[in-house]
Amino acid sequence: MAEIEKVSEVDRMEQAGLERAVANIERLVLASPPGTRPFFNGFLLNAKARLGVLEKKIHDAEREERDHATNEVAIVELVQKETALNAQEKETYDGFLKKDFFTKKDFAKLDEFYTNSWERLSQSGKDQMSHRIWEGIRRDEYKFTELPKSVQEKEAKQAYQRLRDSSIGLGSAAAIPEKDRNDFIRAYESGKQEEASKVLERDSFKKSMFQGENSKEFRHSAANRGKEADSAQIAANAKAGAAPAGKDAPKPAADSMGQLDLSSVNLSAVKPPESTSHGAVANLPKPQGGAARQC
């Protein structure tokens, strides 16, 4: 599976510092004279933009971590369903499911598994393997005829069942032109394995076979659960952040600017605009206490 981007502690500290700084300055703007507000607004504009970048990065990384954890659980469940496999075979199968696609480096293990264990997989388990075999082809890791003979034989059988068994349904293979389907079926039914394998190298099969409408079901489910969790969190945040009806935010004293603390904020990432509509440089005014740095 793809590597997950981790959220660093530095990112979280910067996010927390910016949130505090933005909240403090927004309170100061309410008490500041109108003529001084452009000084604050320039900083706020850029600080909020930087905060948005951090929030998206953290949000996406956390969702990916949740999806990854859900996928890991789903893989365990899929492996447990393959009751005909022994413990060592289940361990090998588990390793296969953790890959999004295969490469030539996997050929030795695939050859052994397809020779000794593949027949005892459930149809769902075989579809899982087929999806990853064809994903490797779609990503140009190898051609169908470069696969080990044992894999070619079993995957040709899988393709034949997908194209001929009406109870399975064509799925994504419905996009394969009828001529290509007929050429493969004719070669396979005639026992011409090499010819059938050559037909399976055509682009129509490469693009359409075992796209994953069934084999990736657990990932779609994980993504849906992640979206539901995200929506719930957004709703909770909105509810928590809403001001009580009929109550205005308290205004700070005019001299409270000296109490502003931006010491935890990475101001190097927050660059104010070069000028404002009033022609003033939009640097953050230096607090009286000297605790904050200028942008």
C-alpha positions as CSV (number, residue, x, y, z in Angstrom):
1,M,0.0,0.0,0.0
2,A,1.1,3.6,-0.6
3,E,3.1,5.2,2.2
4,I,1.1,7.4,4.5
5,E,2.2,11.0,5.0
6,K,2.7,11.6,8.7
7,V,1.7,14.8,10.5
8,S,4.6,16.2,12.3
9,E,4.4,17.7,15.8
10,V,5.8,20.9,14.4
11,D,2.8,21.2,12.1
12,R,0.4,20.8,15.0
13,M,2.3,23.3,17.1
14,E,2.3,25.8,14.3
15,Q,-1.5,25.3,13.8
16,A,-2.2,25.8,17.5
17,G,0.0,28.9,17.6
18,L,-1.7,30.4,14.5
19,E,-5.2,29.7,15.9
20,R,-4.3,31.5,19.1
21,A,-2.7,34.4,17.3
22,V,-5.7,34.8,14.9
23,A,-8.1,34.7,17.8
24,N,-6.1,37.3,19.8
25,I,-5.8,39.7,16.8
26,E,-9.4,39.4,15.8
27,R,-10.3,40.5,19.4
28,L,-7.9,43.4,19.1
29,V,-9.4,44.6,15.8
30,L,-12.7,45.1,17.5
31,A,-11.1,47.6,19.9
32,S,-8.7,49.3,17.6
33,P,-9.3,52.6,15.9
34,P,-10.5,52.2,12.2
35,G,-7.3,53.8,10.9
36,T,-5.1,51.1,12.4
37,R,-7.1,48.1,11.2
38,P,-5.2,47.6,7.9
39,F,-2.1,46.8,9.9
40,F,-3.9,43.9,11.5
41,N,-5.9,42.8,8.4
42,G,-2.8,42.2,6.4
43,F,-1.5,39.7,9.0
44,L,-4.9,38.1,9.5
45,L,-5.4,37.5,5.7
46,N,-2.0,35.7,5.4
47,A,-2.2,33.9,8.8
48,K,-5.6,32.4,7.9
49,A,-4.3,31.3,4.5
50,R,-1.4,29.5,6.1
51,L,-3.8,28.1,8.7
52,G,-6.0,26.7,5.9
53,V,-3.0,24.9,4.4
54,L,-2.0,23.4,7.7
55,E,-5.6,22.3,8.5
56,K,-6.0,20.6,5.1
57,K,-2.6,18.8,5.5
58,I,-3.5,17.5,9.0
59,H,-7.1,16.7,8.0
60,D,-6.0,14.7,4.9
61,A,-3.2,12.9,6.8
62,E,-5.6,11.9,9.7
63,R,-8.2,10.6,7.3
64,E,-5.6,8.6,5.4
65,E,-4.4,7.1,8.7
66,R,-8.0,6.1,9.5
67,D,-8.6,4.6,6.1
68,H,-5.3,2.7,6.4
69,A,-6.3,1.3,9.8
70,T,-9.7,0.3,8.4
71,N,-8.1,-1.4,5.4
72,E,-5.8,-3.4,7.7
73,V,-8.8,-4.7,9.6
74,A,-10.6,-5.5,6.3
75,I,-7.5,-7.4,5.0
76,V,-7.5,-9.5,8.2
77,E,-11.1,-10.3,7.7
78,L,-10.5,-11.3,4.0
79,V,-7.7,-13.6,5.0
80,Q,-9.7,-15.3,7.8
81,K,-12.4,-16.1,5.2
82,E,-9.9,-18.3,3.3
83,T,-10.4,-21.3,5.6
84,A,-8.9,-23.8,3.1
85,L,-5.5,-22.2,3.4
86,N,-3.0,-23.3,6.0
87,A,-1.3,-20.8,8.4
88,Q,1.7,-20.2,6.2
89,E,-0.4,-19.8,3.0
90,K,-2.6,-17.2,4.9
91,E,0.5,-15.3,5.8
92,T,1.6,-15.2,2.2
93,Y,-1.9,-14.2,1.0
94,D,-2.0,-11.5,3.7
95,G,1.2,-10.1,2.2
96,F,-0.3,-10.1,-1.3
97,L,-3.4,-8.2,-0.2
98,K,-1.3,-5.4,1.3
99,K,0.0,-4.6,-2.2
100,D,-1.9,-2.4,-4.6
101,F,-0.3,-4.2,-7.5
102,F,2.4,-6.8,-8.2
103,T,5.8,-6.3,-9.9
104,K,8.3,-8.7,-11.3
105,K,9.9,-8.9,-7.9
106,D,6.8,-10.9,-6.8
107,F,7.0,-13.5,-9.5
108,A,8.8,-16.2,-7.5
109,K,6.2,-16.0,-4.7
110,L,3.3,-15.7,-7.1
111,D,4.5,-18.8,-9.0
112,E,4.7,-20.9,-5.9
113,F,1.3,-19.6,-4.6
114,Y,-0.5,-20.1,-7.9
115,T,1.0,-23.6,-8.2
116,N,0.3,-24.9,-4.7
117,S,-2.4,-22.7,-3.1
118,W,-4.5,-20.7,-5.6
119,E,-7.0,-23.4,-6.3
120,R,-8.1,-23.5,-2.7
121,L,-8.9,-19.8,-2.6
122,S,-12.6,-18.7,-2.6
123,Q,-13.8,-17.0,-5.8
124,S,-13.6,-13.7,-3.9
125,G,-10.0,-14.4,-3.0
126,K,-9.1,-15.3,-6.6
127,D,-10.7,-12.0,-7.7
128,Q,-8.5,-10.2,-5.1
129,M,-5.4,-11.7,-6.7
130,S,-6.6,-11.0,-10.3
131,H,-7.1,-7.4,-9.5
132,R,-3.5,-7.0,-8.4
133,I,-2.2,-9.0,-11.3
134,W,-4.0,-6.8,-13.8
135,E,-3.1,-3.6,-11.9
136,G,0.6,-4.5,-12.4
137,I,-0.1,-4.9,-16.1
138,R,-2.0,-1.5,-16.2
139,R,1.0,0.1,-14.6
140,D,3.4,-1.4,-17.1
141,E,5.3,-3.4,-14.5
142,Y,5.1,-6.4,-16.9
143,K,3.1,-7.9,-19.8
144,F,0.7,-10.8,-19.4
145,T,3.0,-13.2,-21.3
146,E,5.9,-12.3,-18.9
147,L,4.0,-13.7,-15.9
148,P,5.0,-17.1,-14.7
149,K,3.3,-19.9,-16.6
150,S,1.3,-21.0,-13.6
151,V,-0.1,-17.5,-13.2
152,Q,-0.9,-17.1,-16.9
153,E,-2.8,-20.4,-16.8
154,K,-4.9,-19.5,-13.7
155,E,-5.5,-15.9,-14.8
156,A,-6.6,-17.0,-18.3
157,K,-9.1,-19.3,-16.5
158,Q,-10.2,-16.3,-14.4
159,A,-10.7,-14.2,-17.6
160,Y,-12.6,-17.0,-19.3
161,Q,-15.0,-17.4,-16.4
162,R,-15.5,-13.6,-16.2
163,L,-16.3,-13.4,-19.9
164,R,-18.5,-16.6,-20.2
165,D,-20.2,-17.1,-16.8
166,S,-23.4,-15.0,-16.9
167,S,-23.8,-15.4,-13.1
168,I,-20.6,-13.5,-12.5
169,G,-21.3,-10.7,-14.9
170,L,-18.8,-8.8,-17.1
171,G,-18.2,-5.9,-14.8
172,S,-15.5,-3.6,-16.1
173,A,-14.8,-6.3,-18.9
174,A,-18.0,-5.1,-20.6
175,A,-15.8,-2.4,-22.2
176,I,-13.8,-5.0,-24.1
177,P,-14.8,-5.1,-27.8
178,E,-16.8,-8.2,-28.8
179,K,-14.1,-9.2,-31.4
180,D,-11.4,-9.3,-28.7
181,R,-13.6,-11.3,-26.3
182,N,-14.4,-13.8,-29.0
183,D,-10.8,-14.1,-30.1
184,F,-9.8,-15.0,-26.5
185,I,-12.7,-17.4,-25.9
186,R,-12.0,-19.2,-29.2
187,A,-8.3,-19.6,-28.3
188,Y,-9.0,-20.7,-24.7
189,E,-11.7,-23.2,-25.6
190,S,-9.4,-24.7,-28.3
191,G,-6.7,-25.3,-25.6
192,K,-4.3,-22.8,-27.3
193,Q,-2.8,-21.3,-24.1
194,E,-0.1,-19.2,-25.8
195,E,-2.5,-17.7,-28.3
196,A,-5.0,-16.9,-25.5
197,S,-2.2,-15.2,-23.5
198,K,-1.3,-13.1,-26.5
199,V,-4.9,-12.0,-26.9
200,L,-4.9,-11.0,-23.3
201,E,-2.1,-8.6,-24.0
202,R,-4.3,-6.4,-26.1
203,D,-5.0,-2.9,-24.7
204,S,-8.7,-3.6,-24.3
205,F,-8.0,-6.3,-21.8
206,K,-5.3,-4.3,-20.1
207,K,-7.6,-1.4,-19.5
208,S,-10.7,-3.3,-18.4
209,M,-10.0,-6.6,-16.8
210,F,-10.6,-6.8,-13.0
211,Q,-10.6,-3.1,-12.4
212,G,-11.6,-3.8,-8.8
213,E,-15.3,-3.2,-8.7
214,N,-15.5,-6.2,-6.4
215,S,-12.0,-6.7,-5.1
216,K,-11.7,-3.2,-3.7
217,E,-15.1,-3.1,-2.0
218,F,-13.6,-2.9,1.5
219,R,-11.6,0.2,0.4
220,H,-14.7,2.0,-0.8
221,S,-16.4,1.1,2.5
222,A,-13.4,2.4,4.4
223,A,-13.5,5.7,2.4
224,N,-17.2,6.1,3.1
225,R,-16.7,5.5,6.8
226,G,-13.9,8.1,6.7
227,K,-16.2,10.6,4.9
228,E,-18.9,10.0,7.5
229,A,-16.5,10.6,10.3
230,D,-15.2,13.8,8.6
231,S,-18.7,15.1,8.2
232,A,-19.5,14.4,11.9
233,Q,-16.3,16.1,13.0
234,I,-17.1,19.2,10.8
235,A,-20.6,19.4,12.3
236,A,-19.3,19.1,15.8
237,N,-16.6,21.8,15.2
238,A,-19.3,24.1,13.7
239,K,-21.6,23.6,16.7
240,A,-18.7,24.1,19.2
241,G,-17.5,27.3,17.4
242,A,-20.9,29.0,17.1
243,A,-21.5,32.0,19.3
244,P,-24.6,31.9,21.5
245,A,-27.5,33.7,19.9
246,G,-28.0,37.2,21.0
247,K,-24.5,37.6,22.5
248,D,-21.7,39.6,21.1
249,A,-18.1,38.7,21.5
250,P,-16.5,40.6,24.3
251,K,-14.3,43.6,23.3
252,P,-10.8,43.8,24.8
253,A,-9.4,46.9,26.4
254,A,-7.7,49.2,23.9
255,D,-4.4,48.8,25.6
256,S,-4.4,45.0,25.5
257,M,-2.3,44.9,22.3
258,G,0.7,44.7,24.6
259,Q,-0.5,41.4,25.9
260,L,-0.5,39.7,22.5
261,D,1.7,36.6,22.5
262,L,2.9,35.2,19.1
263,S,6.0,33.5,20.5
264,S,4.8,30.1,19.3
265,V,3.9,31.1,15.8
266,N,6.1,30.4,12.8
267,L,5.8,33.9,11.4
268,S,8.3,33.1,8.6
269,A,5.5,31.1,6.9
270,V,3.1,34.1,7.2
271,K,4.1,36.9,4.9
272,P,1.9,40.0,4.9
273,P,1.2,41.8,1.6
274,E,3.7,44.5,0.5
275,S,1.1,47.2,0.8
276,T,-2.5,48.0,1.8
277,S,-5.1,50.2,0.4
278,H,-3.9,52.9,2.8
279,G,-0.4,52.7,1.5
280,A,1.0,51.4,4.8
281,V,3.2,48.4,5.1
282,A,1.0,45.6,6.6
283,N,3.4,44.4,9.2
284,L,2.1,43.4,12.5
285,P,2.6,46.2,15.0
286,K,5.3,45.5,17.6
287,P,3.6,44.7,20.9
288,Q,4.5,46.9,23.8
289,G,5.7,43.9,25.8
290,G,8.1,42.8,23.0
291,A,6.9,39.2,23.2
292,A,6.0,39.0,19.5
293,R,8.2,39.4,16.4
294,Q,7.3,41.4,13.4
295,C,6.4,39.5,10.2
